[in-house]
Amino acid sequence: MKRTVFFISDGTGITAETLGHSLLAQFENIEFDESTLPYIDTVEKAEAVAKEINRVAKDESAGGRPIIIDTIVDKKIRDVISAADGYMMDVFETFVDKLQTELASQAVNAVGKSHSIIDNKSYNVRIDAVHFALDNDDGARTKHYDKADLIVVGVSRSGKTPTSLYMALQFGIYVGNYPLTEDDFDDLRLPASLREHKHKLFGLTIDPIRLSAIRNERRANSPYASLSQCQMEVRAVEAMFNREGVPFIQTTHLSIEEISTRIMATVGLKRRSL
Amino acid sequence: MKRTVFFISDGTGITAETLGHSLLAQFENIEFDESTLPYIDTVEKAEAVAKEINRVAKDESAGGRPIIIDTIVDKKIRDVISAADGYMMDVFETFVDKLQTELASQAVNAVGKSHSIIDNKSYNVRIDAVHFALDNDDGARTKHYDKADLIVVGVSRSGKTPTSLYMALQFGIYVGNYPLTEDDFDDLRLPASLREHKHKLFGLTIDPIRLSAIRNERRANSPYASLSQCQMEVRAVEAMFNREGVPFIQTTHLSIEEISTRIMATVGLKRRSL
């Protein structure tokens, strides 16, 4: 029996969902059936949601009344939800009152402020960083590396591209990435094109068994995906990182978010966009 | 005078930062100086943070004692922060106790659960979706469109690529994107390669003045970036969307998060990854 959870918002739902995931992750023994309901910004939409909450609450095959985590700003809309038969944790009611007192200021009670962009500059930085990541993906070009904040290096399928794109999209950071291949492993020295940017390099490494599984998804039963090939490449790339003094991180059990934020924390990179 | 805010976490900091942004966005009259401090996972690191909090609190040029929004799980570490001279809003203390009662279950109190990946399947889907977005970016290929959940169409620099990548990275959704250019505007009909996938199309449109500004960042004073060119293209693309019955969204004042989540809400797409 799964416990139903609704993340409800009058905006994107990102805040309610992000917070909700964090909280629920603390309860490993319970299975949750999670739904995000964004843009619930009218009383009519809220009434439809309340009906659904009540339906689940009455459903004996559900694991209890639904949990509701919401970031609805408008009290009229919120009241419709809170009248339904769920267990509601209201984020704004919980925190905004307290903040009003501490800041001695009135909240604007405006909807969807957090992820709406008025700031074109911040938007432009993120977009520009995304295009930088694309133009400098997979070693496609190296001549723009002087503009890069960071150059992620590692073997094929160690997570370079998603990491680069995540940092660009979320933080407006300019990240190039460069694949290290067998050709680079002869003398365990950095390729010439990377040497002058050594201070910007950050390495990714990964467990060979996991790497082989990932590569097999892409090219099943190829020499490229074989465990022996993956073991050879990972051993060589780690030796190179150590020899050249390139900081690196073991990505095997990390999410893209963790890889990105750990690298940023390690090298002291701060977000460039809000 | 800016009010200092610290988002503090023993994990990535994403939850504290996301929630914090949402809350602070409700106070438009106050300027905030925001810092995210991730991976504060030892008492020693917490003590360094507490020192910094106290320094700011004593600083007369700061706008008051710091605001602290934290998602630290370990009470020992949290206690060090809460002993410092800040105004602390503790997310887990606020909500986890309540959830324990409602769920009749004990929280595991494990650090950084939310953004850590144990679920390889969810990770693989996101990575695969990112590579799909890259392979099918900017109309590069159209033969894989049968695998796409969605095909985003619009004029150059209307936000197709960042939107596609965001949906892939955050939600594991397979999104191709295809640029509509002058060649497509003669008869205001969809290009042949899109026609059979019409039910998957979603259009982006944008204010021509904003489009011209964005294009000027890329190619200053080019015909491509001229206001008249942008006006012509936007008028044509909107006429085409209307004529062909392609749903579309005005992106001018929207963030990437909003564009993505609004499209998903409109067409009823759900995340494929956690």
HADDOCK unambig.tbl for C-alpha pairs under 7 A between the chains (distance, minus, plus):
assign (segid A and resid 12 and name CA) (segid B and resid 257 and name CA) 6.96 0.50 0.50
assign (segid A and resid 12 and name CA) (segid B and resid 258 and name CA) 5.86 0.50 0.50
assign (segid A and resid 12 and name CA) (segid B and resid 261 and name CA) 5.80 0.50 0.50
assign (segid A and resid 15 and name CA) (segid B and resid 18 and name CA) 5.81 0.50 0.50
assign (segid A and resid 15 and name CA) (segid B and resid 19 and name CA) 5.65 0.50 0.50
assign (segid A and resid 18 and name CA) (segid B and resid 15 and name CA) 5.80 0.50 0.50
assign (segid A and resid 19 and name CA) (segid B and resid 15 and name CA) 5.66 0.50 0.50
assign (segid A and resid 19 and name CA) (segid B and resid 19 and name CA) 6.93 0.50 0.50
assign (segid A and resid 21 and name CA) (segid B and resid 114 and name CA) 5.95 0.50 0.50
assign (segid A and resid 22 and name CA) (segid B and resid 113 and name CA) 6.78 0.50 0.50
assign (segid A and resid 22 and name CA) (segid B and resid 114 and name CA) 4.60 0.50 0.50
assign (segid A and resid 23 and name CA) (segid B and resid 96 and name CA) 6.61 0.50 0.50
assign (segid A and resid 25 and name CA) (segid B and resid 113 and name CA) 5.73 0.50 0.50
assign (segid A and resid 25 and name CA) (segid B and resid 114 and name CA) 5.72 0.50 0.50
assign (segid A and resid 26 and name CA) (segid B and resid 107 and name CA) 5.00 0.50 0.50
assign (segid A and resid 26 and name CA) (segid B and resid 108 and name CA) 5.28 0.50 0.50
assign (segid A and resid 26 and name CA) (segid B and resid 109 and name CA) 6.07 0.50 0.50
assign (segid A and resid 26 and name CA) (segid B and resid 110 and name CA) 6.73 0.50 0.50
assign (segid A and resid 27 and name CA) (segid B and resid 106 and name CA) 6.95 0.50 0.50
assign (segid A and resid 27 and name CA) (segid B and resid 107 and name CA) 5.10 0.50 0.50
assign (segid A and resid 27 and name CA) (segid B and resid 108 and name CA) 6.15 0.50 0.50
assign (segid A and resid 28 and name CA) (segid B and resid 108 and name CA) 6.99 0.50 0.50
assign (segid A and resid 96 and name CA) (segid B and resid 23 and name CA) 6.61 0.50 0.50
assign (segid A and resid 106 and name CA) (segid B and resid 27 and name CA) 6.94 0.50 0.50
assign (segid A and resid 107 and name CA) (segid B and resid 26 and name CA) 5.00 0.50 0.50
assign (segid A and resid 107 and name CA) (segid B and resid 27 and name CA) 5.10 0.50 0.50
assign (segid A and resid 108 and name CA) (segid B and resid 26 and name CA) 5.28 0.50 0.50
assign (segid A and resid 108 and name CA) (segid B and resid 27 and name CA) 6.15 0.50 0.50
assign (segid A and resid 108 and name CA) (segid B and resid 28 and name CA) 6.99 0.50 0.50
assign (segid A and resid 109 and name CA) (segid B and resid 26 and name CA) 6.07 0.50 0.50
assign (segid A and resid 110 and name CA) (segid B and resid 26 and name CA) 6.71 0.50 0.50
assign (segid A and resid 113 and name CA) (segid B and resid 22 and name CA) 6.79 0.50 0.50
assign (segid A and resid 113 and name CA) (segid B and resid 25 and name CA) 5.74 0.50 0.50
assign (segid A and resid 114 and name CA) (segid B and resid 21 and name CA) 5.96 0.50 0.50
assign (segid A and resid 114 and name CA) (segid B and resid 22 and name CA) 4.61 0.50 0.50
assign (segid A and resid 114 and name CA) (segid B and resid 25 and name CA) 5.74 0.50 0.50
assign (segid A and resid 115 and name CA) (segid B and resid 255 and name CA) 6.33 0.50 0.50
assign (segid A and resid 115 and name CA) (segid B and resid 257 and name CA) 6.45 0.50 0.50
assign (segid A and resid 115 and name CA) (segid B and resid 258 and name CA) 6.65 0.50 0.50
assign (segid A and resid 116 and name CA) (segid B and resid 254 and name CA) 5.72 0.50 0.50
assign (segid A and resid 116 and name CA) (segid B and resid 255 and name CA) 5.37 0.50 0.50
assign (segid A and resid 116 and name CA) (segid B and resid 258 and name CA) 6.77 0.50 0.50
assign (segid A and resid 117 and name CA) (segid B and resid 253 and name CA) 6.20 0.50 0.50
assign (segid A and resid 117 and name CA) (segid B and resid 254 and name CA) 5.63 0.50 0.50
assign (segid A and resid 117 and name CA) (segid B and resid 255 and name CA) 5.00 0.50 0.50
assign (segid A and resid 118 and name CA) (segid B and resid 253 and name CA) 6.58 0.50 0.50
assign (segid A and resid 127 and name CA) (segid B and resid 162 and name CA) 6.65 0.50 0.50
assign (segid A and resid 130 and name CA) (segid B and resid 162 and name CA) 6.81 0.50 0.50
assign (segid A and resid 162 and name CA) (segid B and resid 127 and name CA) 6.66 0.50 0.50
assign (segid A and resid 162 and name CA) (segid B and resid 130 and name CA) 6.82 0.50 0.50
assign (segid A and resid 253 and name CA) (segid B and resid 117 and name CA) 6.17 0.50 0.50
assign (segid A and resid 253 and name CA) (segid B and resid 118 and name CA) 6.63 0.50 0.50
assign (segid A and resid 254 and name CA) (segid B and resid 116 and name CA) 5.74 0.50 0.50
assign (segid A and resid 254 and name CA) (segid B and resid 117 and name CA) 5.62 0.50 0.50
assign (segid A and resid 255 and name CA) (segid B and resid 115 and name CA) 6.34 0.50 0.50
assign (segid A and resid 255 and name CA) (segid B and resid 116 and name CA) 5.38 0.50 0.50
assign (segid A and resid 255 and name CA) (segid B and resid 117 and name CA) 5.02 0.50 0.50
assign (segid A and resid 257 and name CA) (segid B and resid 12 and name CA) 6.98 0.50 0.50
assign (segid A and resid 257 and name CA) (segid B and resid 115 and name CA) 6.47 0.50 0.50
assign (segid A and resid 258 and name CA) (segid B and resid 12 and name CA) 5.87 0.50 0.50
assign (segid A and resid 258 and name CA) (segid B and resid 115 and name CA) 6.66 0.50 0.50
assign (segid A and resid 258 and name CA) (segid B and resid 116 and name CA) 6.76 0.50 0.50
assign (segid A and resid 261 and name CA) (segid B and resid 12 and name CA) 5.80 0.50 0.50
